[in-house]
Amino acid sequence: MKLSLEYLIREPKVKLDKNPVILLLHGYGSNEADLFSFETELPDNYYIISARAPYDLQYNSYAWYAINFDADQNKFSDNEQAKTSRDAILNFVDELIENYPIDKNNIVLAGFSQGAILSYAIALSHPDRISKVIALSGYANDEIFTDNYQTNDFSKIKIFHSHGTVDQVIPIDWARKTSPFLSKLNIDATYKEYPVGHGVSPQNFYDFKNWLLT
């Protein structure tokens, strides 16, 4: 089925009238096959859908938004592209609901790195649309949230976020600032750290899977 984003799908092994979905959002320079490798270990009753980011970096690598460097090698994100991707993912969710028997009240975003940053942006901008977020090796960047997001009702949303203590791509300090940020908004959030770099350890996977099932 042709939708606005390229994607891989695993149908639920346990079919209901409407099934929940986990939408996987990969990191910068990766593709939809990366996180889809989790699908065999994820719960049988979910649709597992992994989307490909729209910006082509060549050699089967994609990005949700550009990361640029200035003359002093400081990194900065293209926030306008990030907002465009934020809205494109939400539109893609609408398309999925139209084309598959998905429970629109049980939509989980699971993102890694850039995908995690966007998962926060989508969920906190539109908490009525997303039920849970699994944010791996990312952080909350409120510059890519919708205006006046603070007035949203966050009472139904749940977040699991985690980070490696020796992450060489996104500093652990950035991730640690996310906990008080979410706490201020009274969001139900679980945060864990692991002694790894920029990646998902087996323990991390086990912990977020258990969290998802509770």
KAFEN-V512873 format. One record per backbone hydrogen bond with DSSP energy under -1.0 kcal/mol. NH is the residue of the N-H (numbers start at 1). CO is the residue of the C=O. E is the energy in kcal/mol with one decimal. If there is no record, write none. Layout:
nh->(NH/NH)
co->(CO/CO)
e->(E/E)
This chain:
nh->(8/10/13/14/19/21/22/23/24/25/29/30/34/37/38/39/41/46/47/48/49/50/51/52/55/57/62/63/68/70/73/76/78/79/82/83/84/85/86/87/88/89/90/91/92/93/94/95/96/97/98/99/100/102/103/106/108/109/110/111/112/113/115/117/118/119/120/121/122/123/124/125/126/129/131/132/133/134/135/136/137/144/145/149/151/152/158/159/160/161/162/163/165/166/167/174/175/176/177/178/181/182/183/184/186/187/190/192/194/196/199/205/206/207/208/209/210/211/212/213/214)
co->(50/48/44/44/101/106/47/108/49/110/62/27/31/34/35/36/38/43/20/10/22/8/24/6/63/61/30/55/76/74/70/68/66/77/78/79/80/81/82/83/84/85/86/87/88/89/90/91/92/93/94/95/96/100/19/103/21/132/23/134/25/136/112/113/114/115/116/117/118/119/120/121/122/126/107/107/158/109/160/111/162/141/142/146/148/149/131/188/133/190/135/192/194/196/164/171/171/172/173/175/177/178/179/180/183/182/159/161/163/194/197/201/202/203/204/205/206/207/208/209/211)
e->(-2.2/-2.5/-2.2/-1.4/-2.6/-1.9/-2.9/-3.3/-3.3/-2.4/-1.9/-1.5/-1.5/-1.3/-2.4/-1.9/-2.2/-1.4/-2.7/-2.3/-2.6/-2.4/-2.1/-2.8/-2.1/-3.0/-2.2/-2.3/-2.9/-1.9/-2.3/-2.5/-2.4/-1.4/-2.1/-2.3/-2.1/-2.5/-2.6/-2.2/-2.1/-2.6/-1.7/-2.2/-2.1/-2.2/-1.9/-2.1/-2.4/-2.2/-1.9/-1.9/-2.3/-2.6/-2.9/-2.2/-2.8/-2.4/-2.8/-2.4/-2.3/-2.9/-2.3/-2.3/-2.1/-1.7/-2.1/-1.7/-2.8/-2.5/-2.8/-1.2/-2.2/-2.1/-2.4/-1.4/-2.2/-3.1/-3.0/-3.0/-2.3/-1.9/-1.1/-1.2/-1.7/-2.1/-1.6/-2.5/-3.0/-3.0/-2.0/-1.5/-3.0/-2.2/-1.5/-1.1/-1.2/-2.4/-1.3/-1.3/-1.4/-2.7/-2.5/-2.2/-1.7/-2.2/-2.7/-1.9/-2.0/-2.4/-1.7/-2.3/-2.6/-2.5/-2.4/-2.3/-2.2/-2.3/-2.2/-1.5/-1.0)
